[in-house]
Amino acid sequence: MNKCRKRILSLVLVVCLTAGLTGCTTYTNFKNAFFGTDTVAKEKTIKIGVFEPTSGSMKTQGKEEVMGIELAHDLYPTACGKTVELVYADNKSDMYEAEAAIQELISSSSPSMILGSYGETLSLIAGKYIEAANIPSITISSTNPLITANNPYYFSATYSEARQGDALADFAYLSQNKDMVATVKLENDDTATATIKRFTNRMKKLTENNRCVVGSFTLSTTSADYTETIEKIRESGATAVFLAVPPTVAKEFLTQAQEQKLPYMLFLGTRAWGDKDFLEFVKANKQLHIGYPAEQATNNETAMSQKFMEAFRTKYGEDAELSQRTVVAFDAYLLAVTAMDRAMQTVRDTDPDTIAQNSTTDAEARAKKEAWQAARETGIPSGTQIKDALNGIDNFEGASGVINYKGKNEATKSVSISHIANGTELPAYVSES
């Protein structure tokens, strides 16, 4: 830089400081006009945090999600014209370690987005820190609706437990013609409560009958004697029962139901019923009739599904075992870079004179202007800008199927209901999102 330019720059800086201008907008505008706008070059990378249990009791599942993230990163290593840098935080499968890990990840790395964690409790713990830092994040295989319900910055990459309720109601009524249903859950199970609420609301809408739910029962967690509940179901006249309990509890309940000669009816369960041992039990007991959501819809293959499989075999080997968690983690990364790219494009396309529109206060208007200016200078959009872009994603074709947010932060996807009757697996029923 020659002496003349240095003197002019120093003079403008003095004027700015004397005037007490916040952020020295005049200085920034002058600098851009005089020296150009190559400030973006200062930021070479954009960071995505990987908040996963890579040690401890959940390390297998955590590493499966990391595999998907890293595979996607290999194929799509850039966002906003910058190299994506993955920064890792091992929450060690422990709720106390998770709290320290998420705080350290945020404070030391300042990621633009965070992916993870496997383990619903670990994600719930991270939530308050993610929201406080305004960092949009995507939980991958966790399905607890409480993770996203009251946190606008936490998104899901798969459908929630509650969404299963809608799909099961569709299956029960539209496919199996069941219009009298009962529900069963374990006491103090908030997730089951939310799923059952969606199921019963959907049944009432489909049947146009608010009395279609003929019984709602709760099982004690301290007793495995279900005689009383089974008898009440018999008396209720239900032809289908949503048994929103883990497969171990369902196995014992169904065994006792057969012993007490409960009439043949449809039993509905959650995605957890895909457990291998439980399904072997069902198929061995030919008088049972069940339906439950599969891990993946049967009609969800996209062009990205094929690309994922080719890349997965190339990276991990032809004999590598594929987990659905890996597929969804791959999509979570794709959603992240897509949202960041779209957010940055919106910044570039935005007329600065319109930034403050729809602001309710002067403080909000200033914040929007500052975020826009910072994104223009660094080439990295703000957390709020990325969140808004993620909210707007619709009909996104990922490896696990088509994902929609439609202004929300809970993903909606087609749900495939697996169906077993008389020991035989029948064609799946697909409930569209």
VEXDREN-2710 file (C-alpha; in Angstrom, 1 decimal):
% VEXDREN-2710
k/r/px/py/pz
1/MET/0.0/0.0/0.0
2/ASN/1.5/3.4/-1.0
3/LYS/1.9/6.3/1.5
4/CYS/-0.9/8.3/-0.1
5/ARG/-3.4/5.5/0.4
6/LYS/-2.3/4.9/4.0
7/ARG/-2.7/8.6/4.9
8/ILE/-6.2/8.7/3.4
9/LEU/-7.2/5.5/5.2
10/SER/-5.9/6.8/8.5
11/LEU/-7.7/10.1/8.0
12/VAL/-11.1/8.3/7.5
13/LEU/-10.5/6.1/10.5
14/VAL/-9.9/9.2/12.7
15/VAL/-13.1/10.7/11.4
16/CYS/-15.0/7.5/12.2
17/LEU/-13.6/7.3/15.7
18/THR/-14.3/11.0/16.4
19/ALA/-17.9/10.7/15.2
20/GLY/-18.4/7.6/17.4
21/LEU/-20.1/5.7/14.6
22/THR/-21.1/2.1/15.7
23/GLY/-19.3/-0.4/13.6
24/CYS/-17.9/2.5/11.6
25/THR/-20.2/2.0/8.7
26/THR/-18.7/5.0/6.9
27/TYR/-15.2/3.5/7.2
28/THR/-16.5/0.1/5.9
29/ASN/-18.1/1.7/2.9
30/PHE/-15.1/3.8/2.1
31/LYS/-12.7/0.9/2.5
32/ASN/-14.8/-1.2/0.1
33/ALA/-15.0/1.6/-2.4
34/PHE/-11.3/2.5/-2.2
35/PHE/-9.6/-0.9/-1.8
36/GLY/-12.3/-3.2/-3.2
37/THR/-14.5/-5.8/-1.5
38/ASP/-12.1/-8.8/-1.2
39/THR/-12.7/-9.1/2.5
40/VAL/-14.4/-12.5/1.9
41/ALA/-11.0/-14.0/1.2
42/LYS/-10.2/-13.6/4.9
43/GLU/-12.5/-16.5/5.7
44/LYS/-11.3/-19.6/3.9
45/THR/-13.5/-22.2/5.6
46/ILE/-17.0/-22.5/6.9
47/LYS/-17.4/-24.8/9.9
48/ILE/-19.9/-27.6/10.7
49/GLY/-19.9/-29.1/14.1
50/VAL/-20.2/-32.8/14.5
51/PHE/-21.7/-33.5/18.0
52/GLU/-21.8/-37.2/18.4
53/PRO/-21.0/-40.0/20.9
54/THR/-17.8/-41.5/19.4
55/SER/-17.0/-43.2/22.7
56/GLY/-19.1/-44.7/25.5
57/SER/-22.2/-46.9/25.3
58/MET/-23.6/-45.3/22.2
59/LYS/-20.3/-45.1/20.2
60/THR/-21.5/-47.6/17.6
61/GLN/-24.5/-45.6/16.7
62/GLY/-22.6/-42.3/16.9
63/LYS/-19.9/-43.6/14.5
64/GLU/-22.6/-44.7/12.1
65/GLU/-23.9/-41.2/11.9
66/VAL/-20.3/-39.8/11.6
67/MET/-19.8/-42.2/8.6
68/GLY/-22.7/-40.6/6.8
69/ILE/-21.5/-37.1/7.5
70/GLU/-18.0/-37.8/6.3
71/LEU/-19.2/-39.5/3.2
72/ALA/-21.3/-36.5/2.3
73/HIS/-18.4/-34.2/3.1
74/ASP/-16.2/-36.2/0.7
75/LEU/-18.7/-35.6/-2.1
76/TYR/-19.7/-32.0/-1.3
77/PRO/-16.8/-30.4/0.5
78/THR/-17.8/-26.8/-0.1
79/ALA/-20.5/-24.3/0.9
80/CYS/-20.8/-20.6/0.3
81/GLY/-17.8/-20.9/-2.0
82/LYS/-15.7/-22.0/1.0
83/THR/-14.2/-25.3/2.2
84/VAL/-16.4/-27.0/4.8
85/GLU/-14.4/-27.8/7.9
86/LEU/-15.8/-30.5/10.1
87/VAL/-15.1/-29.8/13.8
88/TYR/-15.8/-32.7/16.2
89/ALA/-17.1/-32.9/19.8
90/ASP/-17.4/-36.3/21.4
91/ASN/-20.2/-36.2/24.0
92/LYS/-19.0/-39.7/25.2
93/SER/-22.6/-41.0/25.4
94/ASP/-23.0/-39.2/28.8
95/MET/-25.4/-36.4/29.7
96/TYR/-22.8/-34.6/31.8
97/GLU/-20.1/-34.9/29.3
98/ALA/-22.5/-33.8/26.6
99/GLU/-23.2/-30.5/28.4
100/ALA/-19.5/-29.7/28.5
101/ALA/-18.9/-30.9/25.0
102/ILE/-21.5/-28.7/23.4
103/GLN/-20.4/-25.6/25.3
104/GLU/-16.8/-26.3/24.2
105/LEU/-17.8/-26.8/20.6
106/ILE/-19.7/-23.6/20.4
107/SER/-17.1/-21.4/22.3
108/SER/-14.0/-22.7/20.7
109/SER/-15.1/-23.3/17.1
110/SER/-18.1/-21.1/16.5
111/PRO/-19.6/-23.5/13.9
112/SER/-22.2/-22.1/11.4
113/MET/-24.2/-25.3/11.9
114/ILE/-24.1/-28.4/14.1
115/LEU/-25.1/-32.0/13.2
116/GLY/-26.1/-34.6/15.9
117/SER/-26.5/-36.1/18.3
118/TYR/-27.4/-39.7/18.4
119/GLY/-29.2/-40.2/21.7
120/GLU/-32.3/-38.1/22.5
121/THR/-31.2/-37.1/25.9
122/LEU/-27.9/-35.8/24.5
123/SER/-29.7/-33.7/21.9
124/LEU/-32.1/-32.3/24.5
125/ILE/-29.2/-31.3/26.7
126/ALA/-27.5/-29.5/23.8
127/GLY/-30.7/-27.7/22.8
128/LYS/-30.6/-24.7/25.1
129/TYR/-27.0/-23.9/24.2
130/ILE/-27.7/-24.2/20.5
131/GLU/-30.7/-21.9/20.8
132/ALA/-28.8/-19.4/22.9
133/ALA/-26.0/-19.2/20.4
134/ASN/-28.4/-19.0/17.4
135/ILE/-26.7/-22.0/15.7
136/PRO/-29.1/-24.0/13.5
137/SER/-28.6/-27.7/14.2
138/ILE/-29.9/-31.0/12.9
139/THR/-30.5/-34.0/15.0
140/ILE/-30.1/-37.1/12.8
141/SER/-31.9/-40.2/14.0
142/SER/-33.4/-38.9/17.2
143/THR/-37.2/-38.9/16.9
144/ASN/-38.3/-37.3/20.2
145/PRO/-40.6/-34.3/19.2
146/LEU/-39.5/-32.4/22.3
147/ILE/-36.1/-31.8/20.7
148/THR/-37.6/-29.6/18.0
149/ALA/-41.0/-28.6/19.6
150/ASN/-39.8/-25.5/21.5
151/ASN/-36.5/-24.8/19.8
152/PRO/-36.6/-23.0/16.5
153/TYR/-32.9/-23.7/15.9
154/TYR/-33.0/-27.5/16.3
155/PHE/-34.2/-29.4/13.2
156/SER/-34.8/-33.1/12.6
157/ALA/-33.6/-35.1/9.6
158/THR/-36.1/-37.9/10.0
159/TYR/-39.8/-37.9/11.0
160/SER/-40.6/-37.7/14.7
161/GLU/-42.2/-40.2/16.9
162/ALA/-45.3/-38.1/16.9
163/ARG/-45.5/-38.3/13.0
164/GLN/-45.8/-42.1/13.4
165/GLY/-49.2/-41.5/15.0
166/ASP/-50.5/-40.0/11.8
167/ALA/-49.2/-42.8/9.6
168/LEU/-50.5/-45.5/11.9
169/ALA/-54.0/-44.0/12.0
170/ASP/-53.9/-43.8/8.2
171/PHE/-53.0/-47.5/8.0
172/ALA/-55.6/-48.6/10.6
173/TYR/-58.5/-46.8/9.0
174/LEU/-57.7/-46.4/5.3
175/SER/-56.0/-49.8/4.8
176/GLN/-57.5/-52.0/7.5
177/ASN/-60.9/-50.4/8.0
178/LYS/-60.5/-50.2/11.8
179/ASP/-62.8/-47.5/13.3
180/MET/-62.8/-48.4/17.0
181/VAL/-59.4/-48.1/18.6
182/ALA/-57.7/-48.2/22.1
183/THR/-54.3/-46.9/23.1
184/VAL/-51.8/-48.2/25.6
185/LYS/-48.6/-46.6/27.0
186/LEU/-46.2/-46.8/29.9
187/GLU/-46.6/-44.3/32.7
188/ASN/-44.5/-41.1/32.5
189/ASP/-43.6/-41.7/28.8
190/ASP/-43.9/-38.2/27.3
191/THR/-42.9/-39.3/23.8
192/ALA/-45.6/-42.0/23.7
193/THR/-48.1/-39.4/25.0
194/ALA/-47.3/-37.1/22.1
195/THR/-47.5/-39.9/19.5
196/ILE/-50.8/-41.2/20.9
197/LYS/-52.2/-37.7/20.7
198/ARG/-51.4/-37.5/17.0
199/PHE/-52.8/-40.9/16.5
200/THR/-56.1/-40.3/18.2
201/ASN/-56.6/-36.8/16.6
202/ARG/-56.0/-38.3/13.2
203/MET/-58.4/-41.2/13.9
204/LYS/-61.1/-38.8/14.9
205/LYS/-60.6/-36.8/11.8
206/LEU/-60.6/-39.8/9.5
207/THR/-63.6/-41.4/11.0
208/GLU/-65.4/-38.2/11.6
209/ASN/-66.3/-39.7/15.0
210/ASN/-64.9/-38.3/18.3
211/ARG/-65.9/-41.5/20.0
212/CYS/-63.8/-43.8/17.9
213/VAL/-61.2/-43.9/20.7
214/VAL/-62.9/-46.4/23.1
215/GLY/-60.1/-46.7/25.6
216/SER/-56.9/-45.1/26.8
217/PHE/-54.8/-47.2/29.2
218/THR/-51.5/-46.7/31.1
219/LEU/-49.3/-49.6/32.2
220/SER/-47.3/-49.4/35.4
221/THR/-43.5/-49.6/35.1
222/THR/-43.3/-51.6/38.3
223/SER/-45.6/-54.5/37.4
224/ALA/-45.6/-56.9/34.4
225/ASP/-49.1/-58.2/35.1
226/TYR/-51.3/-56.7/32.3
227/THR/-54.4/-58.8/33.0
228/GLU/-56.6/-55.8/34.1
229/THR/-55.7/-53.7/31.0
230/ILE/-56.3/-56.6/28.6
231/GLU/-59.7/-57.3/30.1
232/LYS/-60.6/-53.6/29.7
233/ILE/-59.6/-53.7/26.1
234/ARG/-61.9/-56.7/25.6
235/GLU/-64.8/-54.9/27.1
236/SER/-64.1/-51.7/25.1
237/GLY/-65.0/-53.3/21.8
238/ALA/-61.8/-52.0/20.2
239/THR/-60.8/-53.7/16.9
240/ALA/-57.3/-52.1/16.9
241/VAL/-54.9/-51.2/19.7
242/PHE/-52.0/-48.7/19.5
243/LEU/-49.6/-50.4/21.8
244/ALA/-47.0/-47.5/22.2
245/VAL/-44.5/-49.5/24.2
246/PRO/-41.0/-50.9/23.7
247/PRO/-40.8/-54.3/22.0
248/THR/-39.8/-56.1/25.2
249/VAL/-43.0/-54.8/26.9
250/ALA/-45.1/-55.5/23.8
251/LYS/-43.9/-59.1/23.7
252/GLU/-45.0/-59.7/27.2
253/PHE/-48.3/-57.9/26.7
254/LEU/-49.1/-59.8/23.5
255/THR/-48.2/-63.1/25.2
256/GLN/-50.6/-62.4/28.0
257/ALA/-53.3/-61.3/25.6
258/GLN/-53.1/-64.6/23.8
259/GLU/-53.2/-66.5/27.1
260/GLN/-56.3/-64.6/28.1
261/LYS/-57.8/-65.3/24.6
262/LEU/-58.2/-61.7/23.6
263/PRO/-60.2/-61.6/20.3
264/TYR/-58.1/-61.3/17.1
265/MET/-57.4/-57.7/16.4
266/LEU/-54.8/-55.3/14.9
267/PHE/-51.9/-54.2/17.2
268/LEU/-50.0/-51.1/16.2
269/GLY/-46.5/-50.3/17.4
270/THR/-43.8/-47.7/17.0
271/ARG/-40.6/-47.9/14.8
272/ALA/-38.9/-49.7/17.7
273/TRP/-40.9/-52.8/16.8
274/GLY/-38.5/-53.4/13.9
275/ASP/-36.4/-55.2/16.5
276/LYS/-35.2/-58.6/15.1
277/ASP/-36.1/-60.7/18.2
278/PHE/-39.6/-59.1/18.5
279/LEU/-40.4/-59.8/14.8
280/GLU/-39.3/-63.4/15.2
281/PHE/-41.7/-63.7/18.1
282/VAL/-44.6/-62.2/16.0
283/LYS/-44.0/-64.5/13.0
284/ALA/-43.8/-67.5/15.3
285/ASN/-47.2/-66.6/16.8
286/LYS/-49.4/-66.8/13.7
287/GLN/-52.5/-65.5/15.4
288/LEU/-50.9/-62.1/15.8
289/HIS/-51.7/-59.2/13.5
290/ILE/-49.4/-56.1/13.8
291/GLY/-48.3/-53.0/11.9
292/TYR/-45.4/-50.6/12.7
293/PRO/-43.4/-47.9/10.9
294/ALA/-40.4/-49.2/9.0
295/GLU/-37.1/-47.3/9.2
296/GLN/-37.4/-46.3/5.6
297/ALA/-40.3/-45.8/3.3
298/THR/-40.5/-48.3/0.4
299/ASN/-41.2/-45.6/-2.2
300/ASN/-38.4/-43.2/-1.3
301/GLU/-35.6/-44.0/-3.7
302/THR/-34.2/-40.9/-5.4
303/ALA/-31.3/-40.2/-7.7
304/MET/-29.3/-39.3/-4.6
305/SER/-30.1/-42.8/-3.1
306/GLN/-28.2/-44.4/-6.0
307/LYS/-25.3/-41.9/-5.7
308/PHE/-25.1/-42.5/-2.0
309/MET/-24.9/-46.3/-2.4
310/GLU/-22.2/-46.1/-5.0
311/ALA/-20.1/-43.7/-2.8
312/PHE/-20.8/-45.8/0.3
313/ARG/-19.5/-49.0/-1.3
314/THR/-16.5/-47.2/-2.7
315/LYS/-15.5/-45.6/0.6
316/TYR/-16.4/-48.4/3.1
317/GLY/-16.2/-51.5/1.0
318/GLU/-18.7/-53.8/-0.7
319/ASP/-19.2/-55.9/2.5
320/ALA/-19.7/-52.9/4.8
321/GLU/-22.9/-53.1/6.8
322/LEU/-25.2/-50.2/6.0
323/SER/-27.2/-48.5/8.8
324/GLN/-30.2/-46.3/8.1
325/ARG/-28.5/-43.8/10.5
326/THR/-25.7/-43.4/8.1
327/VAL/-28.1/-42.6/5.2
328/VAL/-30.0/-40.0/7.2
329/ALA/-26.7/-38.5/8.5
330/PHE/-25.6/-38.1/4.8
331/ASP/-28.8/-36.2/4.2
332/ALA/-28.4/-34.0/7.3
333/TYR/-25.0/-32.8/5.9
334/LEU/-26.6/-32.2/2.5
335/LEU/-29.4/-30.2/4.1
336/ALA/-26.8/-28.2/6.0
337/VAL/-24.7/-27.1/3.0
338/THR/-27.8/-26.5/1.0
339/ALA/-29.2/-24.2/3.7
340/MET/-25.9/-22.3/4.0
341/ASP/-25.6/-21.8/0.2
342/ARG/-29.2/-20.6/0.0
343/ALA/-28.8/-18.3/2.9
344/MET/-25.7/-16.7/1.3
345/GLN/-27.4/-16.4/-2.0
346/THR/-30.3/-14.6/-0.3
347/VAL/-27.8/-12.2/1.3
348/ARG/-26.3/-11.4/-2.1
349/ASP/-29.7/-10.9/-3.7
350/THR/-31.0/-8.7/-0.9
351/ASP/-31.4/-5.0/-1.5
352/PRO/-29.9/-3.3/1.6
353/ASP/-32.7/-0.7/1.5
354/THR/-35.3/-3.4/2.2
355/ILE/-33.4/-5.2/5.0
356/ALA/-35.3/-3.4/7.8
357/GLN/-38.7/-4.1/6.3
358/ASN/-41.1/-6.0/8.6
359/SER/-39.0/-5.3/11.7
360/THR/-41.1/-4.5/14.7
361/THR/-38.4/-2.4/16.5
362/ASP/-35.4/-0.3/15.7
363/ALA/-33.2/-2.8/17.5
364/GLU/-34.5/-5.6/15.3
365/ALA/-33.9/-3.5/12.2
366/ARG/-30.3/-2.7/13.2
367/ALA/-29.6/-6.4/14.0
368/LYS/-30.8/-7.4/10.5
369/LYS/-28.6/-4.8/8.9
370/GLU/-25.6/-5.8/10.9
371/ALA/-26.1/-9.5/10.1
372/TRP/-26.4/-8.6/6.4
373/GLN/-23.2/-6.5/6.5
374/ALA/-21.3/-9.2/8.4
375/ALA/-22.4/-11.9/5.9
376/ARG/-21.3/-9.7/2.9
377/GLU/-17.9/-9.1/4.5
378/THR/-17.1/-12.6/5.6
379/GLY/-19.1/-14.7/3.0
380/ILE/-20.7/-16.6/5.9
381/PRO/-24.4/-16.1/6.6
382/SER/-25.6/-15.7/10.2
383/GLY/-27.3/-18.5/12.2
384/THR/-30.7/-16.8/11.8
385/GLN/-30.2/-16.5/8.0
386/ILE/-29.3/-20.2/7.7
387/LYS/-32.2/-21.1/10.0
388/ASP/-34.6/-19.2/7.7
389/ALA/-33.2/-20.9/4.6
390/LEU/-33.5/-24.4/6.3
391/ASN/-37.1/-23.6/7.2
392/GLY/-37.8/-23.0/3.5
393/ILE/-36.5/-26.3/2.2
394/ASP/-39.2/-28.2/0.4
395/ASN/-39.1/-31.4/-1.7
396/PHE/-35.5/-32.0/-1.0
397/GLU/-34.3/-35.2/-2.6
398/GLY/-32.0/-36.9/-0.2
399/ALA/-30.6/-40.4/-0.1
400/SER/-33.2/-41.4/2.5
401/GLY/-36.1/-39.9/0.5
402/VAL/-37.8/-36.6/-0.1
403/ILE/-37.6/-34.3/2.9
404/ASN/-39.8/-31.3/3.6
405/TYR/-39.8/-28.6/6.3
406/LYS/-42.5/-26.3/4.8
407/GLY/-41.8/-23.5/7.3
408/LYS/-41.3/-25.9/10.3
409/ASN/-38.2/-27.5/11.8
410/GLU/-39.7/-31.1/12.0
411/ALA/-39.0/-33.1/8.8
412/THR/-41.9/-34.7/7.1
413/LYS/-41.4/-37.8/5.0
414/SER/-43.4/-40.7/3.6
415/VAL/-43.8/-43.3/6.3
416/SER/-43.9/-47.0/5.3
417/ILE/-46.0/-49.3/7.6
418/SER/-44.7/-52.8/7.8
419/HIS/-47.5/-55.3/8.1
420/ILE/-47.4/-58.9/9.5
421/ALA/-50.5/-61.2/9.8
422/ASN/-50.7/-64.9/10.4
423/GLY/-46.9/-65.2/10.5
424/THR/-46.5/-63.7/7.0
425/GLU/-45.1/-60.3/6.1
426/LEU/-47.6/-58.5/3.8
427/PRO/-47.0/-55.6/1.4
428/ALA/-46.2/-52.4/3.2
429/TYR/-48.6/-49.5/3.4
430/VAL/-47.2/-46.0/2.6
431/SER/-48.6/-42.9/4.3
432/GLU/-47.5/-39.8/2.4
433/SER/-46.2/-36.8/4.3
END
